[in-house]
Every structure is written in C-alpha cells, then in structure tokens.
C-alpha cells in the first residue's frame, strides 16, 4: 500500500487526479491524503509509518518533500516507509537532480513502481533536509522571493531577485569548523549539499552524491569589487580546495559560529541561526529513484528495496 501526501494547493490539478485514477485502474493500491495547513505533511507522514504504510509519496515542491521527510525521521529507522516524490513545485531542484520525470503521470508511476535505495539525511540542529542547506546571500534570495513570482517565473524568479539584491548584501563573518579543519571566513554564500541544485537550478555542489555519507560544501567568500567578482566566477569553474574566493570540500559534519545571525534555507525553507551544526545520518531513509539516478554514488550503496505491492 502507498500513500500520496498531496500539498493542498495542488489538490484540484486535473493532471494529478487523472494520474491517480490511472494508477488505480492499473491495479496499484494508492491512498491520497491532502494537507490543509503548515505541519500537516509531517504529521501525515508520521501517521502513515505508524499505520504500516510501505511507501509515502510527497506530492508538491521541495518544501513538501522536506516536510514529509521530517515526519518520516520522527519514526524509528525500521518503521520508516520508503519515500517517493511527485514534483509539483516551481523549482523541483531535488527531483530534477535525481533524474525523476516532471510530467505528472510518469512521475507518479516511478514513485509507485521503481525500487527504493538507502540515502543520507542531513540535519541542522535537529531540522532535517534532503537536498541542500544554504546560508548567506543565496538564502536571502530564496527566502525573499515571493511565492507568486516563483509560480509565474519558475526558477527564473530566483535569478531576478538575486540581480536586484546583489549590491545590497552584507557579508556574514564567523568561524567554520569541519572534520578536516577550521577557518575564519566572511561569507558571501555557504552551501551544504546532499544534492546538487538549489534556488531554481543553481548547481552549487555538482559533485554531491546523496548516499556517500558526506556533505559537499561550497564556501564563497566576501568580495569587494567587480574584479573580485570576476575572479570568484573564474574560480567557480574549477572549484579549488582553497582559492582566494572559493573553497570546496567534503565532510560528514560542519559547524558555524557567526558574529551575527545568518539567513539559512533548508530545502528552500527559511530560518535564521547565529550558530549551528550540520551532521549526516548515513543511509537513514529509503528513497525511490530511477535505476540510473545520477545522484547515487558509484556502485550505489545498499540493496534496492522493492516497489510497493499492487
């Protein structure tokens, strides 16, 4: 048995209704639960696991996937249903990086019929995320982009807001610590990727893998001029382990202590922290992905878990 947890804003979409009925007509067992208010998706996911549901499908944007994941992580590991994704958001960064289809009928069939594989789930001071946590300027852009503009322009909304804010930002000084070292840094952008994309398609951590037990970290340091910005963009092409403006590394944990509050987003959901610690729970959740999913590490850790029974 599978349960579709559907963001209430998408409940009247004819494509979703048609896809659900088509799957049922094909003999696939599927219940639909619809959210009404904030927190519903997490509560429904937790209830589904307690009821013995085999597979939960998060139907919505990256925020809905994040909320469903949070609910599943409240359960003991052996009680967590496999997670499938039906992407219905404006950006769908995680679904795109996973190689999932974005057409509703095809995506729902994948979520119901493909095998699930164990993946990592990072958490920031107890708040879980699947795809990426960002801090600094990138988080400012994501959290300040109006939802109406996201719906109108899709991922392009983030680029528009970013252009408007680019010369108004203030750097975020503080101390970074991770498994390989520590450093004082004046941050422009901090990205901690379990997946590769954020902010409507920006490939911040392109080498990240969702099942390797590590975060891929990108640090962009403060710049003072257009020339500095040009140098930073050049460094981004090669992503040095330690450049003048760009630093990239992998670590199972990372902490930050700032001089002032840092804006953050977890899978696009905003928050603020002056200090935090991020850790990775390796293999904590089974995720339904295509067999050729580009986010799986070479050799794909763990055995696939079978599709939900029809």
MIDREN-646445 format. One record per residue (C-alpha): residue in one letter; chain; x, y, z. Coordinates in nm, 4 decimals. Example, Ala and Ser with C-alpha at 12.3 -4.5 7.8 and 13.67 -1.06 7.14 Angstrom:
<rs>
   kevex   romar          X          Y          Z
       A       A     1.2300    -0.4500     0.7800
       S       A     1.3670    -0.1060     0.7140
</rs>
This chain:
<rs>
   kevex   romar          X          Y          Z
       X       A     0.0000     0.0000     0.0000
       X       A     0.1236     0.3504    -0.0862
       X       A     0.0003     0.6852     0.0439
       X       A     0.0195     1.0059    -0.1567
       X       A     0.0593     1.3132     0.0666
       X       A    -0.0625     1.5931    -0.1586
       X       A     0.0006     1.9616    -0.0975
       X       A    -0.3476     2.1116    -0.0662
       X       A    -0.2613     2.3856    -0.3161
       X       A    -0.2345     2.1181    -0.5855
       X       A    -0.5403     1.9159    -0.4866
       X       A    -0.7527     2.0468    -0.7746
       X       A    -0.4979     1.9891    -1.0509
       X       A    -0.6663     1.7759    -1.3158
       X       A    -0.3341     1.6130    -1.4127
       X       A    -0.2910     1.4821    -1.0572
       X       A    -0.6449     1.3427    -1.0414
       X       A    -0.6077     1.1743    -1.3786
       X       A    -0.2722     1.0211    -1.2838
       X       A    -0.4094     0.8854    -0.9549
       X       A    -0.7130     0.7303    -1.1257
       X       A    -0.4942     0.5810    -1.3991
       X       A    -0.2673     0.4136    -1.1429
       X       A    -0.5654     0.2741    -0.9550
       X       A    -0.7157     0.1453    -1.2799
       X       A    -0.3841    -0.0315    -1.3431
       X       A    -0.4246    -0.2147    -1.0128
       X       A    -0.1874    -0.0100    -0.7992
       X       A    -0.3030     0.0488    -0.4399
       X       A    -0.2852     0.4202    -0.3647
       X       A    -0.4469     0.6363    -0.0966
       X       A    -0.4478     1.0167    -0.1180
       X       A    -0.4159     1.2375     0.1889
       X       A    -0.4355     1.6154     0.1380
       X       A    -0.2676     1.8797     0.3553
       X       A    -0.4607     2.1761     0.4920
       X       A    -0.2094     2.3794     0.6924
       X       A     0.1580     2.4011     0.7830
       X       A     0.2841     2.0869     0.9547
       X       A     0.0213     1.8564     0.8046
       X       A     0.2625     1.6839     0.5657
       X       A     0.4973     1.5888     0.8512
       X       A     0.2115     1.4669     1.0694
       X       A     0.0592     1.2615     0.7874
       X       A     0.3937     1.1036     0.7022
       X       A     0.4467     1.0030     1.0636
       X       A     0.0943     0.8598     1.0856
       X       A     0.1492     0.6639     0.7645
       X       A     0.4571     0.4978     0.9092
       X       A     0.2777     0.4168     1.2333
       X       A    -0.0042     0.2608     1.0290
       X       A     0.2386     0.0324     0.8467
       X       A     0.2270     0.2004     0.5062
       X       A     0.5081     0.0711     0.2817
       X       A     0.5612     0.3820     0.0717
       X       A     0.4843     0.7520     0.1147
       X       A     0.4837     0.9843    -0.1867
       X       A     0.5412     1.3554    -0.1290
       X       A     0.3389     1.5459    -0.3904
       X       A     0.4393     1.9120    -0.4057
       X       A     0.7533     2.1233    -0.4244
       X       A     1.0851     2.0911    -0.2435
       X       A     0.9243     2.2275     0.0747
       X       A     0.6650     1.9499     0.0762
       X       A     0.9386     1.6880     0.0300
       X       A     1.1268     1.8447     0.3188
       X       A     0.8225     1.8374     0.5463
       X       A     0.7381     1.4760     0.4621
       X       A     1.0991     1.3794     0.5270
       X       A     1.0848     1.5483     0.8677
       X       A     0.7790     1.3428     0.9582
       X       A     0.9400     1.0173     0.8487
       X       A     1.2527     1.0943     1.0505
       X       A     1.0440     1.1032     1.3686
       X       A     0.9957     0.7281     1.3291
       X       A     1.2433     0.4522     1.4172
       X       A     1.4507     0.3521     1.1130
       X       A     1.2754     0.0171     1.0718
       X       A     0.9326     0.1846     1.0704
       X       A     1.0085     0.4486     0.8068
       X       A     0.8237     0.3927     0.4792
       X       A     1.0144     0.4413     0.1559
       X       A     0.9802     0.7936     0.0169
       X       A     0.8695     0.8699    -0.3382
       X       A     0.8454     1.2146    -0.4967
       X       A     0.5767     1.3601    -0.7245
       X       A     0.7267     1.7004    -0.8196
       X       A     0.4628     1.9756    -0.8390
       X       A     0.6627     2.2815    -0.7295
       X       A     0.8077     2.5818    -0.9091
       X       A     1.1724     2.4737    -0.8847
       X       A     1.1752     2.0963    -0.8132
       X       A     1.5518     2.1091    -0.7569
       X       A     1.5817     1.7690    -0.5897
       X       A     1.3547     1.5844    -0.8343
       X       A     1.5439     1.7281    -1.1313
       X       A     1.8820     1.6320    -0.9862
       X       A     1.7563     1.2796    -0.9141
       X       A     1.6566     1.2380    -1.2775
       X       A     1.2865     1.1984    -1.1973
       X       A     1.0332     1.2801    -1.4700
       X       A     0.8487     1.6089    -1.4211
       X       A     0.5369     1.5004    -1.6125
       X       A     0.2771     1.4045    -1.3516
       X       A     0.1657     1.0638    -1.4807
       X       A     0.5207     0.9408    -1.5457
       X       A     0.6488     1.0739    -1.2117
       X       A     0.3711     0.9042    -1.0156
       X       A     0.4361     0.5710    -1.1838
       X       A     0.8059     0.5967    -1.0994
       X       A     0.7201     0.6825    -0.7372
       X       A     0.4966     0.3750    -0.7157
       X       A     0.6904     0.1188    -0.9181
       X       A     1.0654     0.1873    -0.9019
       X       A     1.2797     0.0413    -0.6259
       X       A     1.3908     0.2492    -0.3262
       X       A     1.7526     0.2826    -0.2181
       X       A     1.9028     0.3943     0.1145
       X       A     2.0166     0.7565     0.1141
       X       A     2.1613     1.0026     0.3641
       X       A     1.9570     1.2584     0.5560
       X       A     2.1485     1.5597     0.6924
       X       A     2.0155     1.7594     0.9859
       X       A     2.0902     2.1089     1.1116
       X       A     2.0349     2.1310     1.4869
       X       A     1.7552     1.8737     1.4604
       X       A     1.5953     2.0098     1.1417
       X       A     1.6277     1.7645     0.8534
       X       A     1.6812     1.8315     0.4853
       X       A     1.7282     1.6069     0.1831
       X       A     1.8697     1.8308    -0.0857
       X       A     2.0646     2.1323     0.0349
       X       A     2.1107     2.3885     0.3082
       X       A     2.2315     2.7318     0.2017
       X       A     2.3409     3.0315     0.4037
       X       A     2.4183     3.3947     0.3314
       X       A     2.3248     3.5715     0.0108
       X       A     2.1758     3.2639    -0.1590
       X       A     1.9479     3.2054     0.1375
       X       A     1.8445     3.5714     0.1344
       X       A     1.7382     3.5364    -0.2290
       X       A     1.5447     3.2139    -0.1776
       X       A     1.3610     3.3321     0.1333
       X       A     1.2766     3.6750    -0.0105
       X       A     1.1415     3.5593    -0.3467
       X       A     0.7615     3.6000    -0.3374
       X       A     0.5696     3.2758    -0.3925
       X       A     0.3568     3.4439    -0.6575
       X       A     0.6734     3.5303    -0.8528
       X       A     0.8029     3.1728    -0.8159
       X       A     0.4800     3.0429    -0.9701
       X       A     0.4956     3.2971    -1.2517
       X       A     0.8624     3.2661    -1.3477
       X       A     0.9610     2.9279    -1.2025
       X       A     1.3349     2.9047    -1.1335
       X       A     1.3913     3.2363    -1.3124
       X       A     1.2346     3.4180    -1.0178
       X       A     1.5440     3.3463    -0.8081
       X       A     1.7755     3.4957    -1.0709
       X       A     1.5614     3.8098    -1.0886
       X       A     1.5562     3.8643    -0.7124
       X       A     1.9289     3.7865    -0.6945
       X       A     2.0094     4.0546    -0.9509
       X       A     1.8054     4.3095    -0.7566
       X       A     1.9807     4.2301    -0.4274
       X       A     2.3365     4.1656    -0.5487
       X       A     2.4865     4.5006    -0.4445
       X       A     2.2905     4.5388    -0.1221
       X       A     2.4134     4.2366     0.0705
       X       A     2.6233     4.2419     0.3873
       X       A     2.8871     3.9704     0.4467
       X       A     2.8487     3.7254     0.7339
       X       A     3.1712     3.6855     0.9342
       X       A     3.2202     3.3831     1.1549
       X       A     3.4166     3.0650     1.2188
       X       A     3.3658     2.7461     1.0191
       X       A     3.4716     2.4088     1.1589
       X       A     3.4526     2.0699     0.9858
       X       A     3.6102     1.7245     1.0018
       X       A     3.9141     1.8438     0.8044
       X       A     3.9877     2.1748     0.9713
       X       A     3.8584     2.5172     1.0664
       X       A     3.8738     2.8697     0.9302
       X       A     3.7614     3.2247     0.9947
       X       A     3.5555     3.3396     0.6966
       X       A     3.3499     3.6370     0.5823
       X       A     3.0750     3.4524     0.3972
       X       A     2.9007     3.5559     0.0799
       X       A     2.7435     3.2118     0.0201
       X       A     2.7631     2.8849     0.2121
       X       A     2.6123     2.5741     0.0514
       X       A     2.5954     2.2292     0.2122
       X       A     2.4770     1.9823    -0.0471
       X       A     2.3382     1.6350    -0.0148
       X       A     2.2027     1.7009    -0.3653
       X       A     2.3475     1.9241    -0.6356
       X       A     2.0992     2.2041    -0.7140
       X       A     1.9278     2.4853    -0.5255
       X       A     1.7488     2.8149    -0.5873
       X       A     1.5730     2.7134    -0.9071
       X       A     1.8510     2.5183    -1.0794
       X       A     2.1776     2.6695    -0.9499
       X       A     2.4335     2.3837    -0.9461
       X       A     2.6110     2.4794    -0.6254
       X       A     2.7528     2.1370    -0.5369
       X       A     2.7659     1.9464    -0.8680
       X       A     2.9745     1.6551    -0.7362
       X       A     2.7466     1.5744    -0.4397
       X       A     2.6061     1.2248    -0.4001
       X       A     2.3033     1.1501    -0.1898
       X       A     2.4318     0.8205    -0.0457
       X       A     2.8023     0.8779     0.0276
       X       A     2.7697     0.9803     0.3936
       X       A     2.9160     1.3254     0.3243
       X       A     2.8134     1.6854     0.2683
       X       A     2.9583     1.8653    -0.0307
       X       A     3.0410     2.2146     0.0959
       X       A     3.0872     2.5272    -0.1132
       X       A     3.2171     2.8447     0.0511
       X       A     3.2110     3.1751    -0.1387
       X       A     3.3960     3.4458     0.0493
       X       A     3.3151     3.8160     0.0569
       X       A     3.4290     4.0226    -0.2412
       X       A     3.4833     4.3982    -0.2664
       X       A     3.4805     4.4863    -0.6358
       X       A     3.3687     4.3811    -0.9819
       X       A     3.7202     4.2470    -1.0399
       X       A     3.6881     4.0307    -0.7277
       X       A     3.3521     3.9059    -0.8532
       X       A     3.5110     3.8133    -1.1860
       X       A     3.7870     3.6201    -1.0054
       X       A     3.5277     3.4398    -0.7946
       X       A     3.3347     3.3379    -1.1062
       X       A     3.6578     3.2085    -1.2624
       X       A     3.7354     3.0045    -0.9511
       X       A     3.3851     2.8606    -0.9544
       X       A     3.4644     2.6975    -1.2865
       X       A     3.7355     2.4824    -1.1246
       X       A     3.6206     2.4791    -0.7590
       X       A     3.9588     2.4718    -0.5850
       X       A     4.0058     2.3096    -0.2459
       X       A     4.1126     2.6563    -0.1304
       X       A     4.1064     2.9609    -0.3579
       X       A     4.1031     3.3337    -0.2977
       X       A     3.7232     3.3441    -0.3000
       X       A     3.6062     2.9830    -0.3457
       X       A     3.6594     2.6770    -0.1298
       X       A     3.5080     2.3310    -0.1821
       X       A     3.5392     2.0206     0.0328
       X       A     3.3537     1.7149     0.1649
       X       A     3.2832     1.6432     0.5301
       X       A     3.0426     1.4378     0.7463
       X       A     2.9762     1.7444     0.9642
       X       A     3.0187     2.1202     0.9687
       X       A     2.9595     2.3919     1.2276
       X       A     2.9443     2.7719     1.2122
       X       A     2.9644     3.0380     1.4825
       X       A     2.8777     3.3810     1.3456
       X       A     2.9125     3.7365     1.4650
       X       A     2.5518     3.7978     1.3627
       X       A     2.2528     3.5921     1.2561
       X       A     2.2957     3.4061     0.9279
       X       A     1.9926     3.3587     0.6986
       X       A     1.9551     2.9921     0.6021
       X       A     1.7307     2.7776     0.3898
       X       A     1.6811     2.4025     0.4288
       X       A     1.5414     2.2685     0.1002
       X       A     1.4178     2.6223     0.0400
       X       A     1.2551     2.6598     0.3832
       X       A     1.3929     2.9703     0.5610
       X       A     1.5345     3.0046     0.9101
       X       A     1.7984     3.2117     1.0938
       X       A     2.0893     3.0961     1.3095
       X       A     2.3885     3.2718     1.4597
       X       A     2.5473     2.9335     1.5205
       X       A     2.4642     2.5810     1.4057
       X       A     2.5985     2.2315     1.3421
       X       A     2.5095     2.0101     1.0448
       X       A     2.5591     1.6317     1.0549
       X       A     2.4757     1.3491     0.8153
       X       A     2.2678     1.0435     0.9102
       X       A     2.4055     0.7942     0.6583
       X       A     2.1528     0.5584     0.4981
       X       A     1.8738     0.6938     0.7176
       X       A     1.5909     0.6797     0.4620
       X       A     1.4905     0.4754     0.1563
       X       A     1.4216     0.6950    -0.1472
       X       A     1.2564     0.5905    -0.4720
       X       A     1.4888     0.6829    -0.7587
       X       A     1.5378     0.5769    -1.1216
       X       A     1.7838     0.2922    -1.1759
       X       A     2.0229     0.5341    -1.3493
       X       A     1.9883     0.8106    -1.0883
       X       A     2.2868     1.0477    -1.1260
       X       A     2.2927     1.1326    -0.7534
       X       A     2.3824     0.7808    -0.6431
       X       A     2.7479     0.7162    -0.5640
       X       A     2.9346     0.4831    -0.7968
       X       A     2.8372     0.1269    -0.7106
       X       A     2.5243     0.2543    -0.5285
       X       A     2.5423     0.1783    -0.1566
       X       A     2.2939    -0.0688    -0.0193
       X       A     2.0438    -0.3008    -0.1838
       X       A     1.7321    -0.1631    -0.3519
       X       A     1.4055    -0.2016    -0.1630
       X       A     1.1241    -0.3401    -0.3750
       X       A     0.8400    -0.1334    -0.5132
       X       A     0.5104    -0.1104    -0.3265
       X       A     0.2820    -0.4064    -0.3811
       X       A    -0.0095    -0.3607    -0.6163
</rs>
